[in-house]
């Protein structure tokens, strides 16, 4: 681009309005790396409002912006590494597809149509992405009745009205169950915490495996809300011989960590006495001793599929909704032993 005094003056004005340097403005308008998506979007919006035609284009730079809401209740606890990986994947895939992306962690319990309308007025987005958030009836009605579109990431829409992408929770949990059952275990325990559509599919998949083996028994305990009372009581029953389970499937790796800590404190050895499988293959699974056997979720692939759904929905507004499930693989560790 041949620079001119007018070009320099426009960039100076944009830089002043954005509170950044002129070089930052130039890099943002040329899609250079090293600038956050939020800052790039702000500068492009100012450039458009000013009628500035960056890089010699005949039309203002078109901004394709996406806004993602991330579950605050799950992304700030033991599942934080999972959601950090999904967000990193969304940022990378959105950038590669030519989108800017802003991330907002929210309390989903108070998330409603009013927030959608307000945020859209302040920052126009071509698509809204919900990460780990199930749609309430009010939110579903907002997206069905308006022009705004939504993609669910790590979530389901049982009514099949919206595009979704999630791990294959049913078959992943079924494979975890079969892994324990093929190792000879016939007395199992299921440890679960929060309940949403994704974890419901994990429960269904695990019990599908259990039902395929005659003479199998299965108990269940919850660690919902970070409270281990029920889990600790069940471990005490196992120590006293009142429960006979020899293996445990945990709906996520955090539950497996809490279980294994309780078993160690009670003097029960993993895997010599109790076999354990988790779900998600979070980074701390490799740090546990022994190394946790778990189900690996490809967060980066889930993010790539989400951005592909965004592109498809923007190109074909009336297309039939797609619900994509990414394969889940067994990550072998050292917490399952063959007993028969």
C-alpha positions as CSV (number, residue, x, y, z in Angstrom):
1,X,0.0,0.0,0.0
2,X,1.4,3.4,-1.0
3,X,1.2,5.6,2.1
4,X,-0.1,9.2,1.9
5,X,-0.5,12.0,4.3
6,X,-4.2,11.3,4.4
7,X,-3.5,7.7,5.2
8,X,-1.1,8.6,8.0
9,X,-3.6,11.1,9.4
10,X,-6.4,8.5,9.4
11,X,-4.3,6.0,11.2
12,X,-3.2,8.6,13.7
13,X,-6.8,9.5,14.4
14,X,-7.8,5.8,14.8
15,X,-4.8,5.2,17.1
16,X,-5.8,8.2,19.3
17,X,-9.4,7.0,19.5
18,X,-8.4,3.4,20.4
19,X,-5.6,4.5,22.8
20,X,-2.9,2.6,21.0
21,X,0.1,3.3,18.8
22,X,-0.1,3.9,15.1
23,X,1.9,0.8,14.5
24,X,-0.7,-1.2,16.4
25,X,-3.4,0.2,14.1
26,X,-1.4,-0.7,11.0
27,X,-0.8,-4.2,12.2
28,X,-4.5,-4.7,13.2
29,X,-5.7,-3.6,9.8
30,X,-3.2,-5.9,8.0
31,X,-4.1,-9.0,10.1
32,X,-0.7,-9.2,11.6
33,X,-0.2,-11.6,14.6
34,X,0.4,-10.5,18.2
35,X,-2.8,-8.5,18.6
36,X,-5.8,-9.8,20.6
37,X,-9.0,-10.4,18.8
38,X,-10.8,-7.9,20.9
39,X,-8.3,-5.1,20.1
40,X,-8.3,-6.0,16.4
41,X,-12.1,-5.8,16.3
42,X,-12.1,-2.5,18.1
43,X,-9.6,-0.9,15.7
44,X,-11.4,-2.3,12.6
45,X,-14.7,-0.9,13.9
46,X,-13.1,2.6,14.4
47,X,-11.6,2.3,10.9
48,X,-15.0,1.5,9.4
49,X,-16.7,4.3,11.2
50,X,-14.1,6.7,10.0
51,X,-14.5,5.5,6.4
52,X,-10.8,4.5,6.3
53,X,-10.0,2.1,3.5
54,X,-7.1,0.0,4.8
55,X,-4.6,-1.7,2.5
56,X,-6.0,0.0,-0.7
57,X,-9.3,-1.8,-0.6
58,X,-12.3,-0.2,-2.2
59,X,-14.6,-1.1,0.7
60,X,-14.1,-0.8,4.4
61,X,-12.5,-3.9,6.0
62,X,-15.3,-6.4,6.7
63,X,-15.3,-7.6,10.3
64,X,-16.6,-11.1,10.9
65,X,-16.9,-11.3,14.6
66,X,-17.9,-14.1,16.9
67,X,-18.8,-14.0,20.6
68,X,-18.5,-16.9,22.9
69,X,-20.0,-17.4,26.4
70,X,-18.2,-19.9,28.6
71,X,-19.7,-21.6,31.7
72,X,-18.3,-19.9,34.8
73,X,-19.4,-22.7,37.1
74,X,-17.3,-25.3,35.4
75,X,-14.5,-23.4,33.8
76,X,-13.2,-22.1,37.2
77,X,-13.0,-25.5,39.0
78,X,-11.5,-28.9,38.4
79,X,-12.6,-28.8,34.7
80,X,-10.7,-25.5,34.0
81,X,-8.0,-27.3,31.9
82,X,-10.7,-28.8,29.7
83,X,-12.4,-25.5,29.0
84,X,-9.0,-23.7,28.6
85,X,-8.2,-26.2,25.8
86,X,-11.5,-25.7,24.1
87,X,-11.1,-21.9,24.2
88,X,-7.6,-22.1,22.9
89,X,-8.9,-24.2,20.0
90,X,-11.7,-21.8,19.3
91,X,-9.3,-18.8,19.2
92,X,-6.9,-20.6,16.8
93,X,-9.6,-22.0,14.5
94,X,-11.5,-18.7,14.4
95,X,-8.4,-16.8,13.5
96,X,-7.5,-19.3,10.8
97,X,-11.0,-18.9,9.3
98,X,-10.8,-15.1,9.3
99,X,-13.0,-14.4,12.3
100,X,-12.3,-12.3,15.4
101,X,-13.5,-13.8,18.6
102,X,-14.3,-12.4,22.1
103,X,-14.7,-14.7,25.1
104,X,-17.0,-14.0,28.0
105,X,-17.1,-16.2,31.1
106,X,-20.6,-16.0,32.6
107,X,-22.8,-17.2,35.4
108,X,-25.1,-19.3,33.2
109,X,-27.8,-19.3,35.9
110,X,-28.4,-15.6,35.2
111,X,-27.9,-15.7,31.5
112,X,-31.0,-14.7,29.6
113,X,-32.2,-12.9,26.4
114,X,-31.7,-9.5,27.9
115,X,-27.9,-10.1,28.1
116,X,-27.9,-11.4,24.5
117,X,-29.6,-8.2,23.3
118,X,-27.4,-5.9,25.3
119,X,-24.2,-7.5,24.3
120,X,-25.2,-7.6,20.6
121,X,-26.0,-3.8,20.7
122,X,-22.6,-3.1,22.2
123,X,-20.6,-5.5,20.0
124,X,-22.2,-6.9,16.8
125,X,-21.4,-10.6,16.3
126,X,-22.2,-12.7,13.3
127,X,-22.7,-15.7,15.6
128,X,-23.0,-16.6,19.3
129,X,-21.2,-19.6,20.7
130,X,-22.1,-21.3,24.0
131,X,-19.4,-23.3,25.6
132,X,-20.5,-25.8,28.2
133,X,-23.9,-24.1,28.6
134,X,-27.3,-25.7,28.0
135,X,-30.0,-23.5,26.5
136,X,-32.9,-22.5,28.8
137,X,-36.3,-22.2,27.2
138,X,-36.0,-18.4,27.2
139,X,-32.6,-18.5,25.4
140,X,-33.8,-21.1,22.9
141,X,-36.8,-18.9,22.1
142,X,-34.6,-15.8,21.6
143,X,-32.5,-17.6,19.0
144,X,-35.4,-19.3,17.3
145,X,-37.5,-16.1,17.0
146,X,-34.8,-13.6,16.1
147,X,-32.0,-13.1,13.6
148,X,-29.2,-14.1,16.0
149,X,-27.7,-17.6,15.5
150,X,-26.1,-19.9,18.1
151,X,-23.7,-22.8,18.1
152,X,-23.4,-25.1,21.1
153,X,-20.0,-26.4,22.0
154,X,-19.7,-29.3,24.5
155,X,-23.5,-29.2,24.6
156,X,-26.6,-30.8,23.1
157,X,-29.9,-29.6,22.0
158,X,-32.3,-32.6,22.5
159,X,-34.9,-30.9,20.3
160,X,-32.4,-30.7,17.4
161,X,-33.0,-27.1,16.7
162,X,-29.4,-25.8,16.8
163,X,-26.0,-26.8,15.6
164,X,-24.0,-28.6,18.3
165,X,-20.6,-30.2,18.7
166,X,-19.6,-32.4,21.6
167,X,-17.5,-35.4,22.5
168,X,-19.2,-38.7,21.9
169,X,-20.1,-39.1,25.6
170,X,-22.3,-42.1,25.2
171,X,-19.9,-44.3,23.4
172,X,-16.9,-43.0,25.3
173,X,-18.4,-43.9,28.6
174,X,-19.6,-47.3,27.2
175,X,-16.1,-48.0,26.1
176,X,-14.9,-47.2,29.7
177,X,-17.4,-49.6,31.1
178,X,-16.4,-52.3,28.7
179,X,-12.8,-51.8,29.6
180,X,-13.5,-52.5,33.2
181,X,-15.9,-55.4,32.5
182,X,-13.5,-57.1,30.1
183,X,-10.9,-56.9,32.8
184,X,-13.2,-59.2,34.8
185,X,-14.8,-56.7,37.1
186,X,-18.5,-57.4,37.9
187,X,-19.0,-55.1,40.9
188,X,-18.7,-51.5,39.8
189,X,-19.2,-48.0,41.2
190,X,-20.1,-44.9,39.2
191,X,-19.0,-41.5,40.5
192,X,-20.7,-38.5,39.0
193,X,-21.1,-34.8,39.8
194,X,-23.0,-32.1,37.9
195,X,-25.9,-33.2,35.6
196,X,-26.4,-31.8,32.1
197,X,-27.0,-33.2,28.7
198,X,-23.4,-34.2,28.2
199,X,-23.0,-36.1,31.5
200,X,-26.4,-37.7,31.1
201,X,-25.1,-39.3,27.9
202,X,-22.0,-40.5,29.9
203,X,-24.3,-42.2,32.4
204,X,-26.4,-43.8,29.8
205,X,-23.3,-45.1,27.9
206,X,-21.8,-46.6,31.1
207,X,-25.0,-48.4,32.1
208,X,-25.4,-49.7,28.6
209,X,-22.1,-51.5,29.0
210,X,-23.1,-52.8,32.5
211,X,-26.4,-54.2,31.1
212,X,-24.5,-56.2,28.5
213,X,-22.8,-58.4,31.2
214,X,-25.0,-60.8,33.2
215,X,-24.5,-60.9,36.9
216,X,-23.0,-57.4,37.1
217,X,-23.9,-55.0,39.9
218,X,-23.4,-51.3,39.9
219,X,-23.8,-48.6,42.6
220,X,-23.6,-44.8,42.2
221,X,-22.5,-41.9,44.3
222,X,-22.3,-38.2,43.7
223,X,-19.7,-35.6,44.4
224,X,-21.9,-32.7,43.2
225,X,-20.9,-29.2,44.3
226,X,-17.5,-30.3,45.4
227,X,-18.9,-32.2,48.4
228,X,-17.3,-35.6,49.0
229,X,-19.5,-36.7,51.9
230,X,-21.3,-39.4,49.9
231,X,-18.1,-40.6,48.3
232,X,-16.3,-40.9,51.7
233,X,-19.2,-42.9,53.2
234,X,-19.1,-45.3,50.3
235,X,-15.4,-45.8,50.6
236,X,-15.9,-46.5,54.4
237,X,-18.5,-49.1,53.5
238,X,-16.1,-50.7,51.1
239,X,-13.4,-50.9,53.8
240,X,-15.8,-52.5,56.2
241,X,-16.9,-55.1,53.5
242,X,-20.5,-53.7,53.2
243,X,-19.8,-52.8,49.6
244,X,-18.0,-55.2,47.2
245,X,-17.1,-53.0,44.1
246,X,-13.7,-53.6,42.7
247,X,-13.7,-51.0,40.0
248,X,-15.0,-47.4,39.5
249,X,-15.9,-45.2,36.5
250,X,-15.7,-41.5,37.2
251,X,-17.6,-39.1,35.0
252,X,-14.5,-36.8,34.9
253,X,-10.9,-36.9,35.9
254,X,-11.5,-34.5,38.9
255,X,-13.9,-37.1,40.4
256,X,-11.2,-39.8,39.8
257,X,-8.6,-37.7,41.6
258,X,-10.9,-37.2,44.6
259,X,-11.8,-40.9,44.6
260,X,-8.2,-42.0,44.5
261,X,-7.3,-39.6,47.3
262,X,-10.1,-41.1,49.4
263,X,-9.0,-44.7,48.6
264,X,-5.4,-44.0,49.5
265,X,-6.5,-42.4,52.8
266,X,-8.6,-45.5,53.6
267,X,-5.7,-47.9,52.8
268,X,-7.2,-49.3,49.5
269,X,-4.6,-49.7,46.8
270,X,-5.2,-48.7,43.1
271,X,-5.1,-50.8,41.0
272,X,-4.3,-53.8,43.2
273,X,-7.6,-53.7,45.0
274,X,-9.6,-51.1,43.1
275,X,-9.5,-50.2,39.3
276,X,-10.3,-46.7,38.2
277,X,-11.1,-45.0,34.9
278,X,-11.7,-41.3,34.4
279,X,-13.0,-39.2,31.6
280,X,-11.5,-36.1,29.7
281,X,-7.7,-36.9,30.0
282,X,-7.0,-33.6,31.7
283,X,-3.3,-32.6,32.1
284,X,-3.3,-33.6,35.8
285,X,-4.3,-37.2,34.9
286,X,-0.7,-37.8,33.9
287,X,0.5,-36.4,37.2
288,X,-1.6,-38.8,39.3
289,X,0.2,-41.8,40.8
290,X,-0.4,-44.3,39.4
291,X,-1.1,-42.6,36.1
292,X,-4.9,-42.4,35.6
293,X,-6.5,-44.5,32.9
294,X,-9.0,-42.2,31.3
295,X,-11.0,-41.3,28.1
296,X,-9.3,-38.7,25.9
297,X,-11.4,-35.9,24.4
298,X,-9.8,-34.0,21.5
299,X,-10.7,-30.4,22.5
300,X,-8.9,-28.9,19.5
301,X,-10.9,-31.0,17.0
302,X,-14.1,-30.1,18.8
303,X,-13.2,-26.4,18.4
304,X,-12.4,-26.9,14.7
305,X,-15.7,-28.5,14.1
306,X,-17.5,-25.6,15.9
307,X,-16.0,-23.0,13.6
308,X,-16.8,-25.2,10.6
309,X,-20.4,-25.2,11.8
310,X,-20.3,-21.4,12.2
311,X,-19.1,-21.1,8.5
312,X,-21.8,-23.4,7.3
313,X,-24.6,-21.7,9.2
314,X,-23.5,-18.2,8.0
315,X,-23.4,-19.5,4.4
316,X,-26.6,-21.5,4.5
317,X,-28.9,-19.9,7.1
318,X,-31.8,-22.3,6.6
319,X,-29.6,-25.5,6.6
320,X,-30.7,-28.5,8.7
321,X,-29.0,-28.3,12.1
322,X,-26.1,-30.6,12.5
323,X,-25.1,-32.3,15.8
324,X,-21.5,-33.5,15.5
325,X,-19.9,-35.9,18.0
326,X,-16.2,-36.2,18.1
327,X,-14.7,-39.6,18.9
328,X,-13.4,-40.3,22.4
329,X,-10.4,-42.6,22.8
330,X,-9.1,-44.7,25.7
331,X,-5.9,-43.3,27.2
332,X,-4.2,-46.2,28.8
333,X,-2.7,-45.6,32.3
334,X,-1.9,-47.7,35.3
335,X,-5.2,-47.8,37.2
336,X,-6.9,-50.8,35.7
337,X,-5.9,-54.4,36.6
338,X,-7.1,-57.7,35.1
339,X,-8.8,-59.8,37.8
340,X,-10.4,-62.5,35.7
